[in-house]
């Protein structure tokens, strides 16, 4: 694929590095030409630097929005013509001081991007982990590849993003339509608060899949009140 990357930060670095290794053509775009050139040089391979607009135009299949919440909307609005009919992959988290979800009561960060660039096919993914997890080759824990929920409305866009998830060494998981992207963002806020604020292993709050609705059918029938 030809992938444009909007941003020169840690997420851009981590994900673009995997995709270049997988054989994709990646253009790193930033307002600061020096930072874009530095990142493209560090990644090496097919990576090349450009401005934001040129990166968006070069991403014929996918454009990664690796920008802070808020800034991404402004950039998407500015580049809306260049993003027309393209996959716009959002990995941002709208989380503020105190691990507060900044979009609470309103549209998700991903939905705000979709509104700013209505011709793009926005997909939410890669927002649940620290950038250093995405730098792992691959992110495998206790023998299991990391699962990555993916939310979006366009099937062609979802197919492309699932391929990019696999190129990072992870397993894509269907997360539903874009209206569910806010749940992913809220999950990130909860997990970060548990991990950083409380020092709690977030994996410990969910039972294994076999016990998700109870240890057996009878117990599930009698104890599934939380799901009703």
PyMOL commands that set and color helices and strands:
alter all, ss='L'
color gray80, all
select helices_A, chain A and resi 10-21+33-43+52-58+71-78+97-99+109-116+131-134+155-167+178-198+202-205+209-211+217-223+225-227
alter helices_A, ss='H'
color red, helices_A
select strands_A, chain A and resi 2-6+25-29+48-50+62-65+87-90+95-96+100-101+121-124+140-141+144-145+147-152+171-174
alter strands_A, ss='S'
color yellow, strands_A
deselect
rebuild
show_as cartoon
